[in-house]
Amino acid sequence: MPIVKRPGDTLRIRGALFDRELNKAIAGAKIVLQQFDPATGLWVDITETTTGPDGSYSFEIKLPEAEGTIRLRTYFPGSEEWKADASPVVTVTIKKPKAAPTALSVLSVE
C-alpha cells in the first residue's frame, strides 16, 4: 500500500483487532506502531495505544522533514487468550511536491 506524503505532514493510521474465529472485536488490547529500521533489519516501536470497545485503534504521527521512504506496521503482541499478529506493511514515500506551473499577468497600467 504505497502512500506519498509531504515532509512534516501528519499521517493517520486506523485499524481494528478482531478474534478471527469468533469475528469478535478485542477491546482493551495493546497495539504498537512500528517502523522498519533498514540498518538493523528490525522493527522498532514508535508508540502504542489501546483498542476501543469496538476493537478499533488509531495513530497520528508527524512525518520527518527529510525526503525518503519509511515502512510502518501495527503490531499486537498477543496475550494468553490471543496470538500475536502484525498488520500488512504500509510504505510511505516522503517527497517534496514539484513546483506548480504559474500564470503571471498584468492587471492594469496607468
Backbone bond lengths (Angstrom), bond angles and torsions (degrees), N, CA, C in turn:
res aa  C-N    CA-C-N  psi(-1)  N-CA   C-N-CA  omega(-1)  CA-C   N-CA-C  phi
1 M - - - 1.445 - - 1.533 108.56 -
2 P 1.333 119.27 81.71 1.465 121.10 -179.24 1.532 111.69 -74.15
3 I 1.318 115.31 138.52 1.464 122.50 -179.99 1.519 106.98 -133.04
4 V 1.337 117.09 139.67 1.462 121.38 176.64 1.523 107.86 -114.93
5 K 1.325 115.68 126.07 1.461 122.17 179.64 1.522 108.99 -132.59
6 R 1.335 115.93 163.24 1.458 121.59 177.73 1.526 110.44 -86.17
7 P 1.328 117.08 153.54 1.464 119.80 176.04 1.535 110.45 -56.17
8 G 1.322 116.22 136.72 1.458 121.17 178.46 1.517 115.58 80.53
9 D 1.335 117.76 -4.83 1.468 120.67 177.87 1.525 110.44 -63.64
10 T 1.319 114.87 160.65 1.456 121.35 173.27 1.525 107.93 -92.49
11 L 1.315 115.84 133.62 1.460 121.99 178.08 1.522 108.16 -112.41
12 R 1.332 116.43 128.85 1.460 121.67 177.60 1.520 109.21 -111.84
13 I 1.305 115.20 131.06 1.466 121.22 178.29 1.525 106.88 -123.77
14 R 1.331 115.93 126.43 1.465 120.80 178.39 1.516 108.88 -125.96
15 G 1.316 115.71 148.56 1.454 120.19 178.25 1.516 110.51 -162.60
16 A 1.322 115.68 -169.09 1.461 121.13 179.58 1.517 109.30 -151.11
17 L 1.322 115.06 153.48 1.460 122.56 178.97 1.522 108.40 -118.66
18 F 1.350 115.18 125.19 1.464 120.88 -177.73 1.520 110.89 -131.17
19 D 1.302 116.41 151.13 1.458 123.67 169.35 1.532 105.29 -76.19
20 R 1.333 118.18 115.20 1.475 121.39 -175.75 1.528 112.82 -63.36
21 E 1.317 116.85 -39.40 1.466 119.87 -177.14 1.524 112.65 -69.63
22 L 1.316 116.58 -41.03 1.469 120.79 -177.24 1.535 112.90 -97.04
23 N 1.333 116.22 -8.11 1.463 121.96 -174.50 1.530 109.97 50.61
24 K 1.339 114.18 47.67 1.461 121.90 -175.81 1.529 108.66 -119.85
25 A 1.342 116.13 137.56 1.459 121.18 177.55 1.520 110.73 -63.15
26 I 1.326 116.14 143.93 1.458 121.93 175.72 1.524 107.56 -107.64
27 A 1.313 116.32 107.72 1.464 122.32 -178.38 1.522 110.89 -91.61
28 G 1.347 115.49 150.61 1.460 120.78 174.28 1.512 115.64 73.28
29 A 1.324 117.50 17.40 1.471 121.49 -178.67 1.526 110.81 -93.09
30 K 1.322 115.67 144.92 1.465 121.31 177.25 1.527 109.65 -76.76
31 I 1.329 115.82 130.48 1.470 122.93 174.98 1.518 106.91 -122.73
32 V 1.324 116.40 133.59 1.460 122.07 -177.45 1.528 109.21 -112.96
33 L 1.325 116.87 133.42 1.461 121.57 171.63 1.515 106.89 -90.86
34 Q 1.350 115.63 127.64 1.458 120.80 -177.43 1.520 111.08 -124.39
35 Q 1.346 114.95 149.96 1.465 122.29 175.33 1.519 108.03 -120.53
36 F 1.322 115.53 137.21 1.464 120.54 179.00 1.519 109.59 -76.66
37 D 1.327 116.04 132.54 1.457 122.41 176.81 1.525 108.04 -104.63
38 P 1.341 117.33 104.72 1.469 119.41 -176.89 1.529 113.36 -64.85
39 A 1.322 117.22 -23.09 1.471 119.93 -179.74 1.530 111.41 -68.95
40 T 1.333 116.43 -35.38 1.467 119.95 -178.21 1.528 113.25 -106.61
41 G 1.345 116.03 -17.10 1.458 119.85 -176.15 1.519 112.93 75.98
42 L 1.334 116.54 16.47 1.463 121.44 -177.28 1.528 111.80 -114.34
43 W 1.328 114.95 156.94 1.459 121.52 172.62 1.522 108.17 -89.61
44 V 1.338 116.52 128.96 1.459 122.96 -176.29 1.532 109.13 -110.43
45 D 1.326 116.86 130.20 1.466 121.07 177.63 1.525 110.00 -66.81
46 I 1.346 115.98 133.46 1.463 122.01 177.51 1.526 110.02 -103.36
47 T 1.325 115.45 -50.32 1.461 121.84 -179.38 1.520 108.08 -160.93
48 E 1.316 116.03 171.95 1.461 119.04 178.93 1.519 110.38 -141.40
49 T 1.317 114.74 163.12 1.455 122.36 177.70 1.521 108.16 -148.60
50 T 1.316 115.98 -179.45 1.465 122.20 179.47 1.523 108.84 -123.74
51 T 1.320 116.98 141.04 1.466 120.52 179.23 1.521 110.88 -68.56
52 G 1.326 114.95 148.43 1.458 121.61 177.51 1.523 110.81 -82.57
53 P 1.338 117.22 -176.70 1.462 122.07 -178.52 1.532 113.39 -58.18
54 D 1.342 116.06 -27.92 1.467 120.63 -179.50 1.527 112.02 -95.39
55 G 1.340 116.98 10.44 1.458 121.26 179.42 1.522 114.16 82.79
56 S 1.324 117.28 -0.14 1.467 120.38 -175.89 1.530 111.54 -81.05
57 Y 1.323 114.35 155.76 1.463 121.33 175.07 1.516 108.16 -147.05
58 S 1.325 116.10 161.30 1.465 119.86 175.72 1.519 109.78 -152.27
59 F 1.324 113.64 151.05 1.456 122.33 175.99 1.516 108.25 -130.06
60 E 1.317 116.13 148.38 1.457 121.90 174.07 1.522 106.31 -135.91
61 I 1.335 116.29 120.09 1.463 120.16 -179.28 1.525 109.45 -131.24
62 K 1.318 115.02 152.85 1.464 120.78 174.10 1.517 108.00 -91.28
63 L 1.321 116.31 129.44 1.462 121.21 179.97 1.521 110.66 -76.06
64 P 1.324 117.37 155.05 1.467 120.82 178.48 1.531 111.55 -61.97
65 E 1.318 115.60 158.24 1.471 121.47 177.91 1.524 111.86 -78.38
66 A 1.312 117.09 -18.09 1.468 120.96 -178.67 1.528 110.56 -85.53
67 E 1.334 115.77 145.70 1.461 120.30 175.28 1.527 109.07 -71.42
68 G 1.321 115.41 153.31 1.459 120.14 178.76 1.511 110.37 155.46
69 T 1.305 115.98 -168.29 1.463 122.05 -179.64 1.521 108.78 -127.33
70 I 1.323 115.67 135.20 1.455 120.47 174.98 1.525 108.69 -125.11
71 R 1.322 115.19 153.00 1.467 121.35 177.55 1.521 107.69 -119.55
72 L 1.329 115.35 128.17 1.458 122.08 -177.94 1.521 110.44 -124.00
73 R 1.321 115.63 155.55 1.456 121.56 171.46 1.523 107.80 -153.89
74 T 1.317 115.87 161.77 1.453 119.97 171.04 1.522 107.63 -106.48
75 Y 1.330 114.76 150.36 1.456 120.31 -172.78 1.527 109.88 -137.58
76 F 1.336 115.22 131.38 1.457 122.26 173.04 1.525 106.31 -105.57
77 P 1.347 117.90 115.68 1.461 119.59 -175.21 1.520 115.23 -72.87
78 G 1.320 117.35 -4.09 1.458 120.21 178.32 1.516 112.35 87.32
79 S 1.318 115.02 175.16 1.464 122.23 179.19 1.527 107.46 -154.76
80 E 1.305 116.76 -174.08 1.467 119.56 177.24 1.531 110.75 -64.39
81 E 1.317 115.74 -29.64 1.466 120.72 -175.61 1.533 113.88 -91.86
82 W 1.352 117.13 -30.33 1.463 120.70 -174.73 1.523 111.15 -129.11
83 K 1.314 115.90 146.02 1.461 122.44 177.72 1.526 110.71 -75.69
84 A 1.318 115.49 153.50 1.463 121.54 175.29 1.532 109.48 -65.05
85 D 1.326 115.49 153.89 1.461 120.32 178.73 1.522 109.11 -155.27
86 A 1.323 116.26 152.47 1.464 122.75 176.35 1.519 108.66 -124.96
87 S 1.319 115.67 144.51 1.466 120.96 177.75 1.524 109.95 -74.58
88 P 1.332 116.77 168.62 1.467 118.85 169.34 1.535 109.53 -60.86
89 V 1.309 116.56 153.32 1.465 122.31 180.00 1.525 109.86 -76.04
90 V 1.326 115.12 137.75 1.468 122.03 175.42 1.526 106.53 -108.64
91 T 1.323 116.93 121.79 1.460 121.99 177.84 1.520 108.77 -99.11
92 V 1.332 115.69 124.50 1.465 121.34 -178.97 1.515 108.55 -117.00
93 T 1.326 115.70 120.89 1.457 121.06 174.77 1.523 107.23 -96.36
94 I 1.322 115.73 124.50 1.463 121.77 179.83 1.521 106.67 -102.43
95 K 1.331 114.64 116.82 1.459 119.33 -171.02 1.522 110.22 -146.17
96 K 1.320 115.90 134.88 1.464 120.22 175.00 1.522 108.01 -71.22
97 P 1.332 117.47 139.55 1.464 118.84 179.15 1.525 110.98 -70.53
98 K 1.311 114.95 151.92 1.461 120.02 175.57 1.524 108.31 -69.64
99 A 1.315 116.03 152.26 1.457 120.44 177.50 1.526 109.00 -63.62
100 A 1.307 115.51 132.06 1.470 120.76 -179.30 1.514 109.82 -80.23
101 P 1.355 117.11 149.77 1.460 120.21 176.56 1.540 109.79 -65.27
102 T 1.273 116.19 149.18 1.476 120.86 -179.07 1.522 109.92 -123.03
103 A 1.320 114.58 163.56 1.468 121.92 174.56 1.515 106.97 -132.17
104 L 1.301 116.48 119.79 1.462 122.22 -178.85 1.511 108.49 -110.14
105 S 1.320 115.15 131.43 1.465 118.47 179.33 1.517 109.40 -132.03
106 V 1.325 114.58 166.31 1.467 121.64 173.46 1.519 105.29 -105.71
107 L 1.328 116.68 124.08 1.464 120.19 -176.64 1.525 112.51 -86.08
108 S 1.322 117.39 -32.31 1.461 118.31 177.04 1.515 109.37 -162.52
109 V 1.318 113.44 155.16 1.469 121.31 174.02 1.520 105.99 -136.05
110 E 1.327 116.60 125.92 1.484 118.44 -177.61 1.482 111.28 -124.00
